[in-house]
Amino acid sequence: MLIGIDASRATAAQPTGTETYSLHLIRALLAQGKDHRFRLYFNQAPPPGLLPGAAGLRVMPFPRLWTHVRLSREMLAAAPDVLFVPSHVLPLVHPLRCVVTVHDLGYHYYPEAHTLFQNAYLRWSTRYNAQTATRVVADSEATGKDLQRYYQIPEERIVVVYPGRDETLAPVRDPQVLTAVRARYGLKQRYFLYVGTLHPRKNLVRLVEAFAAFTKAIQARHEPVEGGSAEAREAPQLVIAGQKGWLYEEIFARVRKLGLEDQVLFTGYVPGADLPALLSGAVAFVFPSLYEGFGLPVLEAMSCGTPVICSNASSLPEVGGDAALQVDPLDVEAWAEAMSHVSANEGLRTMLVERGFEQVQRFSWHRCAGQVLRVLEDAGRGLD
């Protein structure tokens, strides 16, 4: 069977969650699908070595509307037996048999977190994807239920397949490496860390407010945070790592209004080479997102031996399980208390780290690709 894959999202220089999903899943599909032929469609040439062993690359540069014009034209000229779109939208012209991944429907819950144009496009593209595809892969049970609720997609057409994790991630224990990364980004000895794109659905304004309440409580009690040296005893910093997305201005404004410019650090995008040490050195990873289709950063933090505090919304309870301290994303006071509890309680941190190492074993790209490959095979055979 010839399986076509829209690989245009796999070449991003600064990948976010869906782009990471696309790259790792395609790699795992190529490794497992030896009984099939693959044709990968790109809008720009992939870097050498990005997809080792890949054959049948179709690089098709096009200035605008690449999916609906250029990829559609390719489907007219030489369509594969089945087309898989892991991180975008089906072209208007497509084969009879198609599979798409729908990552989340958060815009239905928090439309104010997107611009009017983004809302309109997300509603159209997700509905079109879900109603047109032969099969729909959902990142989580939460997303699968949302597809049934909002677009009336029959349960039998939805397959829940959890994404994998980066199995190269591991705790960094070398003090010199940790010190070098702290120096590179100007970090204090102790810090809470968020990693992800900056936009309203990530709930970072409330995180900043919770951090302000946490630091105020420490100052009011005149109690040093545990640790030996004077540097270690100071209140942790809040580090927000990630590129700017949209409607992010309020995050910076809230930091200024609360007078936290010296305590909240924005690093911008962090390259993958620095991420393990950045995660490993954190007091805790904080992920207050209002809605997530899955939440790969939670698994990345756990893989690096970092305690996780995350919201109890959407798919995050599926991802974090009992290995994460789960908090209502709308409750600023509860977030401040959780940060205080984790910061001051070494036993709790140790327990969360141990549970995190167990939790991440449930997720692998090998397992994910095996399940997606069966979905593609079923779709290609015309099973409805």
N, C-alpha and C positions, 0 to 999 in steps of 0.2 A: 504494500500500500504506500502511496506517495502522500506524505503528510506535509502540508505547507504551514509555516509559522510566521506570523507577523513579529519579526525580531527588532523592529525599529526602536523599541523602548530599551533594548538591552545594551545600547551603546552610549548611554548617558555618561558624561564625564563626572557628574556629581549626582549619583543615583539616589532617589528617594525609595520609599517602600515598594511601590508597584514596579519600579524599574529593577530593583534588586530581585524581586520575585521573578520577573521575566528572564533575567540573565541566569540565575541559578537553576530555574526550572528547565530552561532550554538546554543547559549543559547536562543536566541529569537525564533528560529525555534522549539526547544524542547518545549518551553512554548506555542506556538500557534498550533503546529501540533498534537493535541490530537487525531485526527481521524486517525493518521498514526502510524506505528512503525518505529523506527529509529535504525540503527546500525552504531556505530561510530568506525572508524578504527584508531588505534594509533600505532606509532612505539616505544613509551615508555608509561609507566603507567602515567595517568594524576594525578596531585596532588589532594588529597581529597577536595571535595567541589568546584572544578573548574567548573564542569558542573552539577549543582544540578538537580536532577530528571532524569538524563540520564540513560537509560537502554540499553542493547544490546551493551556493550562495547567490542571491540575486540582489545586486546593489543597484538601486534605481533612484538616483537623485531627482528631486522635483521641488520647485520653489515653494508652492503652497498647495494645501488640500491634498497632500500626498496619499492619504488613505483612500479618499473617495474618488480621486481622479487617477493617480498613477497605479495604485494597487488594484483598483477596479479594472483598469485596462489590462493589467497582467492576468487577472482572473478570467477576463474574456479570451485572452490569447492562449493561455496554458494553465487551466485551473488544476489544482491538486485533487486527490480523492477526498480529502477532508482538510479544512482550514482551521487552524487554532490561533486565536487572538488572546494572548495572556494578559495584556495590560492596556488595551485601548478599545477601539470600536470596530465592528465589522465594516468592511468596505460596502458601498452601496451595491456593487456587483460582486457576487460571491458564489462559491460552489453551493450545491444543494445541501451538502453536509458540512456543518460548521460547529465548532465548540468555542465558547468564550469563557473567560474568568470574569466574574463580577466581584469586585473587592469590597465595596460597601455602598450603603444607601444613606449615609449620614446626612446628606443634604435635605432629606425629608424631615429629619428630626431638628436640624439646626440650619434652616435656610439662611438665617442672618449671618452665618459664618462664610457665606459666599457672595460674590457679586451677582447682580441680576443676570448677566450673561452666563456666568458659570452655572447658576441654578438651571437656567433654561437648557443649556447644553447637556448638563449631567442628566436631567430628567429625560430629554429626548434620547440621548445615546444609550443610557441604561435600559430604557424601555425597548428601544430598537434591538439592542443586543439580546436581551432576555427573551423577547417574543420571536426573534428570527432564528436564533441558534437551535441546532438539533439537541444539544445538551448545554447546560449552564453549570460551570464549576463555581462553587461558592467557597470563600476562604474560611467560613465558620458557620455554625448552626444559626447564629444570630443573623448573618447575611442571608442564609437560605430562607429563614422565616420572613425576613423583610421582602424578599422577592415574591413570596406567595402573597403577602399582605398588600403590597403596593401595586404589583403588576399581575397578580393572579396567575403566576406561573405554576403549572401543575407540579406537585411534589416529585413525581416520577421523572421529570425532566431536569431536576436539580440534583447535583452530586456535591456533597460537602467534602472538600479535600483540604486538610490543613497544610499550609506552607511549611517548608523546612527551616532550618537554621544554618548559620555559617559554622560548620563544624571545625573550622580552623581557629575560631575564637577560643581563648583560654585565659585564665587569670595571669596577669603580669605581676611577678613578685620581685623582680630585680629592682632594688632601691634606686640605682642609677638611672634606669629607664624611666621610672615613675617621676623622679626628680627632674629629669630632662623635659618630660612632657609638661609638668607643672610650670617649669620655667618658660617653655615655649609659648604657653597661653596666659601666663601671668596668674596662675592659680595659687590659692592658699593651700596650706597643708591639708585642711579638711574642707570638703565641699559636697553639696548635693548637686546632682547632674541630671539635666534633661537633654535628650538628643532627638531632634526631629525638625521638620519644617515649621516656620513661625507663621501661624495663621489662626483665626479665631477658634476653630474647632479643637485645637490643642489645649485650650483653656488656660493659657499661660498668664493671663491677667489675674485669675484667681490664685494661681500658683505664686505669683509675686506677692499678692496680698497675704497669703498664708505664710510665706517666708517672712514677711514684715512682722506678722503676729508672733511667729516663732522667735525671732531675734529680740522682739520687745519683751517677751516673757522671760527670756534668759537674762536680759539686762535688769528687769524688775526684781528677779530673785537674787541677782548678784552671784549667780552660781556659774562657775566655769564648766564648760563641757569636758567630759572625761579625757584624760590624756596626760602625758608626762611633761613635755616641754611647754613653755609659754605659748609657742606658736600653735601647738596641738590643742591647747585649752581654749583658744579663741573660738567664737561662734562660727560655725561653718558658713562658707560662701555659697551662693546659688549660681551655678554655671548653666547657661542656656546655650546649647550648641546646635547649630543648624542654619540653613540658608533662609532668607526672607521669602515668604510665600505671597500672601495677599492680606490686606486689612490688618497689618501687623503694627501700625503706628501706635495703637492704644497700649500695647505692651510696654514700649519704651516710655510713653507718657506716664504710665502708672509708676514705673521705676523712679522717674524724676519727681513725681508728686509725693511719693513716699520717702524721698531722700535716700534712696538705696543705691545711688550710682557707684559707691565704693564697695558695695556688698553683692551686687548682681552683675555678673560678667557675661557679655554676649561674645562668643568666639567666632561666629559665622560658621560656614561649613567646615567640618573636620574630616580630613582625608582618612580613608580606611586604615592606613598604617598607624595612625595615632589613636584610633578608637579603642583598641583593647586596653592600653595603658590608661587612657582617660576614664574608661569605665571602671577598671580595676582599682583606681585610686580614690573612687568616690565613697563617701559615707553611705550613700544610698542613691539609687536611680529613681527619679520621680517622674511619673507619667500620668498627668491628670486629665487626659483626653476625654472630651465629652462623648466621642463616638469613634470607634475603630472597627474596620472590617476584620482586622486580625491583630496587629501590634507586634511586628518583628522586633522593635527595640527592646521589648520586655525580655525576649529570649536572648538577645545579644548581651544584655546586662547580666542575666542569670548565668550565661555561659562564661562570663568573666569573673564570676564569684562575687557579684555585687548585690546587696539586698535591694529588693524592689518594693516601692510603694506605687500602686497604680489605682486608677479609678475602677469602680465596680460596674461600669456601664458597658453595654453592647457585648462585644466578643471577649473583652479583657478577662472576665472570670474563666473563660475557656482556656485562654492562653496561660494565665498566671496560676490558676488553681489555688491550692493552699500554700504555694511557695511565695506568694506576694501578699503584702499587707494591702487590702483593698479598702478604698475610701470613696464615699459619695463625691462625685466631681463637683457638685454645687455647694458643698459644705466647707467653707474656708476654714472655720474653726477646727473641724475634724482633720483637715490636712495639716494645720499647724501642730495639732496634738500628735499626729502620726509622725511628723518629722522630728518632733521633740522626743517621742518614745524611741524611735529607731536610733537617733543620734546618741541618746544617753544609755541605751541598753545593749551592751555587748552580747549578752546571751541571745537576745532576740535577733540581732544581726547574724550571729553564727547559725541559728536555726533556719533563718530565711535563706542563707547561702547554701546550706546543705540540702534543703528542700528544692532550691532552684536547680542544683546540679541534677537532681532526680527528675524534675519536671521537664527539662530540656530534652531528655532522652526520648520523649514522646514524639519529637518533631525532627524529621530528616528530609532532605531533598530527594534522597533515594526512594523513600516511601511515597513522598508526594508525586514524584515522576511516575512511579509504577501505577498509582491509582489514576493519574491523568492519562497515561498511555492506554489503560483499559477503556477509559471513556472515549478516547479518540478511535480506538479499534471498534468499539460498539457503534459509534456514530458512522464510521466508514463502512461498516457492514449494513447500515441502513436500519438499525434497530430503533424503533420509535417507542 
